[in-house]
Amino acid sequence: MSQPSPRVGFVSLGCPKATVDSEHIVTQLRAEGYQVVADYDSADMVIINTCGFIDAAVEESLETIDAALHQNGRVIVTGCLGTRAQMINSRFPSLLAVTGPQARDQVMQAVHRHLPAPHDPFLDLVPKQGVRLTPRHYAYLKISEGCNHRCSFCIIPSLRGDLVSRPIDEVMAEAQTLADAGIREILVISQDTSAYGVDRRYETRFWQGQPLQTRFVDLARALGQFGLWVRLHYVYPYPHVDEVIPLMADGAILPYLDIPFQHASQKILKAMRRPGNRERVLERIANWRQICPELIIRSTFIVGFPGETDADFEELLDFLEIAQLDRVGCFTYSAVEGAAANSLANAVDESIKQERYHRFMQKQQAISSAKLSQRIGQQLTVLVESASEQGYVARSYADAPEIDGLVHIDSGRTLAVGEFCRVEITDADEYDLYAKPSK
């Protein structure tokens, strides 16, 4: 009689880049015959992929570790917070192992040591595209690791190192596998997507007989060949980003850009160690929209950065009003252990940070509400995400999963989850659209 397969509980925290790391580990576990379970009580061991970027993420990771130890007792910690192994081990001395990010092999070594594999791995035990933690109809495609920038508020380079781009033929081969598996949407991610290939000197590789340079624009053009939704995330606003806008206008990739501008004040951007000229950025946005009127721009900003005055904040609000960005997230500045910004003078009082945050969000809510109301009466193609009490929940090309808005479809007829559907927009609020299936 065969022994039951060892069961591993898995918790994945943090950003989509960490999700991809988790998928690699889970795929290896499944390939080696381990069962991956969703609860602590039935697991023989728990693996936690942590986030260590901002204070709230660190606290969530520590609370998760503590809960897993109490409910299970046999825990391996990996991920970005794992780079602070001394702190973690001193707080939780009973952990089986602690590793940093991108450490699948080290994690598997710890698993083998404390919960031996039931048999030798056979890769045909898992789907060719690997085990995905996302729904079956979309997947993240990570094109590089690390970052060459040294933004004063960020510690990502110390956690994940400098930029290391994957060869373009390897990226395209993975995209082909995803397309063959029936994926409807590919979300391109990295820490700095538009820097893709700079570390490889934009070397030329061959994929299916095509010579492709390892460059951001060449990759976007090549991915457009699959006829899928291709969405670009974490795009640093280099001048060559202008080159992808015609691809969006032609329908090769989604007209969606996720660009973290972070601020509009030249003084604050300099303190953040980020490039950016307010007038030049506004000029580029206007040019992009002239080329591709359907373009959706998503961005994130930080308020309350050390040294931010009332005038700096008003400049940011003014930028929002002129730029009319479609999707915007905002964070109050939080000191991160190891970040250069911690030594900056003129810290902003917490109450002022909160007041500025609420003013910022009120301004953006009004912009978002006005822009979405213009969609009423339009026809849109949406990707159906799930069923709901009223009908279905979907996303349009303007909506990235889990961070942007949704399209709520009032429908009495059956729609296929994970498939495209044509709808007519009937209503809107600050962030979401409401629709009915087109006749």
C-alpha positions as CSV (number, residue, x, y, z in Angstrom):
1,M,0.0,0.0,0.0
2,S,1.5,3.4,-1.0
3,Q,2.2,6.1,1.6
4,P,0.0,9.2,1.4
5,S,1.8,12.1,-0.2
6,P,3.2,14.7,2.2
7,R,1.1,17.8,2.5
8,V,2.5,21.3,2.3
9,G,0.5,24.4,3.2
10,F,1.5,27.4,1.2
11,V,1.0,31.1,1.8
12,S,2.0,33.7,-0.8
13,L,2.2,37.4,0.3
14,G,3.3,40.5,-1.5
15,C,3.4,41.7,-5.1
16,P,2.8,39.8,-8.4
17,K,6.6,39.2,-8.7
18,A,6.5,37.3,-5.4
19,T,3.5,35.4,-6.8
20,V,5.6,34.2,-9.7
21,D,8.3,33.0,-7.2
22,S,5.6,31.2,-5.3
23,E,4.3,29.5,-8.5
24,H,7.8,28.2,-9.2
25,I,8.0,26.7,-5.8
26,V,4.5,25.2,-5.9
27,T,5.2,23.8,-9.3
28,Q,8.4,22.0,-8.0
29,L,6.5,20.7,-5.0
30,R,3.8,19.3,-7.2
31,A,6.3,17.8,-9.7
32,E,7.9,15.9,-6.8
33,G,4.6,14.5,-5.6
34,Y,3.8,16.8,-2.7
35,Q,0.2,17.8,-2.1
36,V,-0.3,21.6,-1.7
37,V,-3.1,22.3,0.7
38,A,-4.9,25.5,1.7
39,D,-4.9,25.2,5.5
40,Y,-2.5,24.8,8.3
41,D,-4.2,22.0,10.2
42,S,-4.0,19.3,7.5
43,A,-0.5,20.3,6.4
44,D,2.7,18.4,7.4
45,M,4.6,21.6,6.9
46,V,3.9,25.3,5.9
47,I,5.9,27.5,3.5
48,I,5.4,31.3,3.7
49,N,6.6,33.6,0.9
50,T,6.9,36.9,2.7
51,C,6.9,40.6,1.7
52,G,9.3,43.0,3.4
53,F,8.9,46.3,1.5
54,I,6.9,48.6,3.8
55,D,6.0,48.4,7.5
56,A,2.4,47.1,6.9
57,A,3.7,44.3,4.7
58,V,6.4,43.4,7.2
59,E,3.8,43.3,10.0
60,E,1.5,41.1,7.9
61,S,4.3,38.7,7.2
62,L,5.3,38.4,10.8
63,E,1.7,37.9,11.9
64,T,1.4,35.2,9.3
65,I,4.5,33.4,10.5
66,D,3.3,33.6,14.1
67,A,-0.1,32.1,13.2
68,A,1.4,29.3,11.2
69,L,3.8,28.4,14.0
70,H,1.0,28.3,16.5
71,Q,-1.4,26.3,14.3
72,N,1.2,24.0,12.6
73,G,4.6,24.4,14.2
74,R,6.7,23.3,11.1
75,V,7.3,26.5,9.0
76,I,9.8,27.5,6.3
77,V,10.0,31.2,5.5
78,T,11.1,32.6,2.2
79,G,10.8,35.8,0.2
80,C,11.9,39.4,0.6
81,L,11.6,39.5,4.4
82,G,13.8,36.5,4.5
83,T,16.8,38.8,3.7
84,R,16.4,39.8,7.4
85,A,17.0,36.3,8.6
86,Q,18.7,37.3,11.9
87,M,15.7,39.3,12.9
88,I,13.2,36.6,11.9
89,N,15.2,33.8,13.6
90,S,15.6,35.8,16.8
91,R,11.8,36.3,16.9
92,F,10.9,32.8,15.8
93,P,13.8,30.5,16.7
94,S,11.8,27.3,15.9
95,L,11.5,28.0,12.2
96,L,12.8,25.1,10.0
97,A,14.6,27.5,7.5
98,V,14.7,31.1,6.3
99,T,15.7,32.0,2.8
100,G,15.5,35.2,0.7
101,P,13.6,35.8,-2.5
102,Q,14.0,33.8,-5.8
103,A,15.3,30.9,-3.7
104,R,13.3,27.9,-5.0
105,D,16.3,25.5,-4.8
106,Q,17.1,26.5,-1.2
107,V,13.4,26.1,-0.2
108,M,13.3,22.7,-1.8
109,Q,16.5,21.6,0.0
110,A,14.8,22.6,3.3
111,V,11.6,20.7,2.4
112,H,13.6,17.6,1.5
113,R,15.5,17.8,4.8
114,H,12.4,18.1,7.0
115,L,9.8,16.3,4.8
116,P,11.5,13.9,2.4
117,A,10.0,13.7,-1.2
118,P,7.8,10.7,-1.8
119,H,9.5,9.9,-5.1
120,D,11.8,11.2,-7.7
121,P,10.3,14.2,-9.7
122,F,8.5,13.5,-13.0
123,L,7.7,16.8,-14.6
124,D,4.7,15.4,-16.5
125,L,2.8,15.2,-13.2
126,V,2.1,18.9,-13.5
127,P,0.8,21.0,-16.4
128,K,3.4,22.1,-19.0
129,Q,2.8,25.7,-18.0
130,G,3.5,24.9,-14.3
131,V,1.2,25.4,-11.4
132,R,-0.4,28.9,-11.4
133,L,-1.8,30.7,-8.4
134,T,-3.9,33.0,-10.6
135,P,-7.2,32.0,-12.3
136,R,-6.9,29.8,-15.4
137,H,-7.6,32.7,-17.8
138,Y,-4.7,35.0,-16.9
139,A,-1.1,34.7,-15.9
140,Y,1.9,36.9,-14.9
141,L,5.0,36.8,-17.1
142,K,8.0,37.9,-15.2
143,I,10.7,39.2,-17.6
144,S,13.4,40.3,-15.2
145,E,14.5,40.4,-11.6
146,G,16.0,43.3,-9.6
147,C,16.4,47.0,-10.4
148,N,19.3,49.3,-11.2
149,H,17.7,52.4,-9.7
150,R,18.4,53.6,-6.2
151,C,15.2,55.5,-5.3
152,S,15.7,56.8,-1.8
153,F,12.4,55.4,-0.4
154,C,12.9,51.8,-1.8
155,I,15.0,48.8,-0.7
156,I,14.1,46.5,-3.6
157,P,17.7,46.4,-5.0
158,S,19.0,45.3,-1.6
159,L,16.3,42.6,-1.5
160,R,16.4,41.4,-5.1
161,G,19.6,42.8,-6.5
162,D,20.4,44.7,-9.7
163,L,18.5,44.2,-12.9
164,V,18.9,40.7,-14.5
165,S,16.8,40.3,-17.7
166,R,15.7,36.9,-18.9
167,P,16.7,36.1,-22.5
168,I,13.9,37.1,-24.9
169,D,13.6,33.7,-26.5
170,E,13.1,32.1,-23.0
171,V,10.4,34.7,-22.2
172,M,8.7,34.1,-25.6
173,A,8.8,30.3,-25.1
174,E,7.0,30.7,-21.7
175,A,4.4,33.0,-23.3
176,Q,3.8,30.4,-26.1
177,T,3.2,27.7,-23.4
178,L,0.7,30.0,-21.7
179,A,-1.1,30.8,-24.9
180,D,-1.2,27.0,-25.8
181,A,-2.8,26.4,-22.3
182,G,-5.7,28.7,-23.1
183,I,-4.6,31.8,-21.2
184,R,-6.6,34.9,-22.3
185,E,-4.4,37.6,-20.7
186,I,-0.7,38.0,-20.1
187,L,0.4,40.5,-17.5
188,V,4.1,41.5,-18.1
189,I,5.8,42.3,-14.8
190,S,9.3,43.1,-13.4
191,Q,10.7,45.7,-11.1
192,D,11.5,48.0,-14.1
193,T,9.8,46.6,-17.2
194,S,11.0,49.4,-19.6
195,A,14.7,48.7,-18.7
196,Y,14.3,45.1,-20.0
197,G,17.5,44.0,-21.8
198,V,19.8,46.8,-20.9
199,D,21.9,44.5,-18.8
200,R,22.2,42.1,-21.8
201,R,23.1,45.0,-24.1
202,Y,19.9,44.3,-26.0
203,E,21.4,41.1,-27.5
204,T,19.6,39.4,-30.4
205,R,18.2,35.9,-29.8
206,F,16.0,33.7,-32.1
207,W,12.5,32.5,-31.3
208,Q,10.7,30.4,-33.9
209,G,13.1,31.6,-36.6
210,Q,12.5,35.3,-35.7
211,P,15.5,37.5,-34.7
212,L,14.4,39.4,-31.6
213,Q,16.4,42.0,-29.7
214,T,16.2,41.7,-25.9
215,R,14.4,45.1,-25.6
216,F,11.2,46.3,-24.1
217,V,9.6,47.4,-27.4
218,D,10.7,44.3,-29.3
219,L,9.2,42.1,-26.5
220,A,5.9,44.0,-26.6
221,R,5.7,43.7,-30.4
222,A,6.5,39.9,-30.3
223,L,3.9,39.2,-27.5
224,G,1.3,41.0,-29.6
225,Q,1.6,38.1,-32.1
226,F,-0.4,35.8,-29.8
227,G,-3.6,37.7,-30.2
228,L,-4.1,37.8,-26.4
229,W,-4.6,40.7,-24.0
230,V,-1.0,41.8,-23.1
231,R,-0.8,44.3,-20.2
232,L,2.3,46.2,-19.3
233,H,3.1,46.8,-15.6
234,Y,5.7,48.8,-13.7
235,V,6.9,50.8,-16.7
236,Y,9.6,53.4,-15.8
237,P,9.0,56.5,-17.9
238,Y,12.1,56.3,-20.1
239,P,11.8,58.2,-23.5
240,H,11.7,54.9,-25.4
241,V,8.3,54.1,-23.8
242,D,6.9,56.4,-26.5
243,E,7.6,53.6,-29.0
244,V,5.0,51.2,-27.6
245,I,2.1,53.7,-27.9
246,P,1.7,53.0,-31.7
247,L,1.6,49.2,-30.9
248,M,-1.3,50.0,-28.5
249,A,-3.1,52.1,-31.1
250,D,-2.8,49.3,-33.6
251,G,-4.3,46.8,-31.1
252,A,-1.2,44.6,-30.8
253,I,-1.1,45.1,-27.0
254,L,-3.6,46.6,-24.6
255,P,-3.7,50.4,-24.5
256,Y,-2.8,50.3,-20.8
257,L,0.4,51.7,-19.1
258,D,1.2,51.3,-15.4
259,I,3.8,54.1,-14.7
260,P,4.6,54.9,-11.1
261,F,5.2,58.7,-11.3
262,Q,5.4,59.0,-7.5
263,H,5.2,62.8,-7.4
264,A,5.0,66.0,-9.5
265,S,7.2,68.4,-7.5
266,Q,10.7,68.6,-8.9
267,K,12.1,69.1,-5.4
268,I,10.5,66.0,-4.0
269,L,11.4,63.9,-7.1
270,K,15.0,64.9,-6.6
271,A,14.8,63.9,-2.9
272,M,13.3,60.6,-4.1
273,R,16.2,60.1,-6.5
274,R,13.7,59.8,-9.4
275,P,13.8,61.6,-12.7
276,G,10.9,63.6,-13.9
277,N,9.9,67.0,-15.2
278,R,6.3,67.9,-14.6
279,E,5.8,69.8,-17.8
280,R,7.6,67.2,-19.9
281,V,5.5,64.4,-18.4
282,L,2.3,66.3,-19.1
283,E,3.4,66.9,-22.7
284,R,4.2,63.2,-23.2
285,I,0.8,62.1,-21.8
286,A,-0.9,64.5,-24.2
287,N,1.1,63.1,-27.1
288,W,0.4,59.5,-26.1
289,R,-3.4,60.2,-26.0
290,Q,-3.2,61.9,-29.3
291,I,-1.7,58.8,-30.9
292,C,-3.9,56.3,-28.9
293,P,-7.1,58.0,-27.6
294,E,-8.1,54.8,-25.8
295,L,-5.0,54.7,-23.7
296,I,-5.5,54.0,-19.9
297,I,-2.8,55.3,-17.6
298,R,-2.4,53.9,-14.1
299,S,0.0,55.4,-11.6
300,T,1.0,55.5,-7.9
301,F,2.0,58.4,-5.8
302,I,3.5,59.0,-2.3
303,V,2.3,61.9,-0.1
304,G,4.0,63.1,3.0
305,F,7.5,62.4,1.8
306,P,10.2,64.1,4.0
307,G,10.4,67.8,3.0
308,E,7.0,67.9,1.2
309,T,5.6,71.3,1.8
310,D,2.0,72.6,1.3
311,A,3.3,74.1,-2.0
312,D,4.7,70.7,-3.1
313,F,1.5,69.0,-2.4
314,E,-0.6,71.6,-4.2
315,E,1.7,71.1,-7.2
316,L,0.8,67.4,-7.0
317,L,-2.9,68.1,-6.9
318,D,-2.5,70.5,-9.8
319,F,-0.7,67.7,-11.8
320,L,-3.6,65.3,-11.1
321,E,-6.1,67.8,-12.4
322,I,-4.2,68.4,-15.6
323,A,-3.1,64.9,-16.3
324,Q,-6.5,63.3,-15.7
325,L,-5.0,59.9,-15.0
326,D,-7.4,57.0,-15.3
327,R,-6.3,54.8,-12.4
328,V,-4.4,56.1,-9.4
329,G,-3.1,54.6,-6.1
330,C,-1.8,56.7,-3.2
331,F,0.4,55.8,-0.2
332,T,1.4,57.9,2.7
333,Y,5.2,57.9,3.1
334,S,6.4,55.2,5.5
335,A,10.0,54.8,6.6
336,V,11.4,51.4,5.5
337,E,14.3,49.9,7.3
338,G,17.4,50.4,5.2
339,A,16.0,53.1,2.9
340,A,18.2,56.2,2.3
341,A,15.1,58.5,2.8
342,N,15.2,57.7,6.5
343,S,18.0,60.2,7.0
344,L,16.2,63.0,5.2
345,A,15.2,66.1,7.3
346,N,11.8,67.7,7.8
347,A,9.7,64.7,8.3
348,V,6.0,65.3,7.7
349,D,3.6,64.9,10.7
350,E,1.4,61.8,10.5
351,S,-1.8,63.8,10.8
352,I,-0.7,66.0,7.8
353,K,0.1,62.8,5.8
354,Q,-3.4,61.5,6.4
355,E,-5.0,64.8,5.6
356,R,-3.1,65.0,2.3
357,Y,-3.9,61.4,1.5
358,H,-7.7,62.1,1.9
359,R,-7.5,65.3,-0.2
360,F,-5.5,63.4,-2.9
361,M,-8.0,60.6,-3.0
362,Q,-11.0,62.9,-3.1
363,K,-9.5,64.7,-6.1
364,Q,-8.8,61.4,-7.9
365,Q,-12.2,60.0,-7.1
366,A,-13.8,63.0,-8.8
367,I,-11.6,62.5,-11.9
368,S,-12.2,58.8,-12.0
369,S,-16.0,59.2,-11.6
370,A,-16.2,61.7,-14.4
371,K,-14.1,59.6,-16.7
372,L,-16.1,56.4,-16.0
373,S,-19.4,58.2,-16.5
374,Q,-18.3,59.0,-20.1
375,R,-18.4,55.2,-20.7
376,I,-22.1,55.0,-20.2
377,G,-23.7,53.9,-23.5
378,Q,-20.4,52.5,-24.9
379,Q,-19.9,48.9,-26.0
380,L,-16.9,47.2,-24.4
381,T,-15.2,43.8,-24.6
382,V,-14.7,42.4,-21.1
383,L,-13.1,39.3,-19.6
384,V,-15.5,37.5,-17.3
385,E,-13.9,36.8,-13.9
386,S,-16.6,35.2,-11.8
387,A,-20.3,34.8,-11.2
388,S,-22.1,37.0,-8.7
389,E,-25.5,37.3,-7.1
390,Q,-26.5,39.9,-9.7
391,G,-24.9,38.2,-12.7
392,Y,-21.2,38.3,-13.3
393,V,-18.1,40.3,-12.5
394,A,-15.7,41.1,-15.3
395,R,-12.8,43.3,-16.3
396,S,-12.3,45.6,-19.3
397,Y,-9.0,46.4,-21.0
398,A,-8.8,49.3,-18.5
399,D,-8.8,47.0,-15.4
400,A,-5.8,45.1,-14.2
401,P,-6.8,42.2,-11.8
402,E,-7.0,43.0,-8.1
403,I,-5.8,46.6,-8.4
404,D,-8.3,48.4,-10.7
405,G,-12.0,48.6,-11.0
406,L,-14.5,46.0,-12.2
407,V,-17.4,45.7,-14.6
408,H,-20.5,44.3,-13.0
409,I,-22.8,42.5,-15.5
410,D,-26.5,42.2,-14.9
411,S,-27.3,39.1,-16.8
412,G,-29.9,36.4,-16.6
413,R,-28.2,34.3,-19.3
414,T,-25.2,32.1,-18.7
415,L,-21.8,33.6,-19.4
416,A,-18.5,31.6,-19.5
417,V,-16.0,32.5,-16.8
418,G,-12.6,33.1,-18.3
419,E,-14.0,34.1,-21.7
420,F,-14.5,37.4,-23.5
421,C,-18.0,39.0,-23.7
422,R,-19.3,42.1,-25.4
423,V,-21.3,44.4,-23.1
424,E,-23.1,47.7,-23.1
425,I,-22.2,50.1,-20.2
426,T,-25.3,51.2,-18.3
427,D,-24.0,53.0,-15.2
428,A,-20.8,53.9,-13.3
429,D,-19.5,55.0,-9.9
430,E,-16.1,56.2,-8.7
431,Y,-14.3,53.1,-9.7
432,D,-16.6,50.5,-11.3
433,L,-18.8,50.1,-14.3
434,Y,-22.2,48.4,-14.6
435,A,-23.3,46.7,-17.8
436,K,-25.6,44.3,-19.6
437,P,-24.7,41.9,-22.4
438,S,-24.9,43.4,-25.8
439,K,-27.7,42.1,-28.0
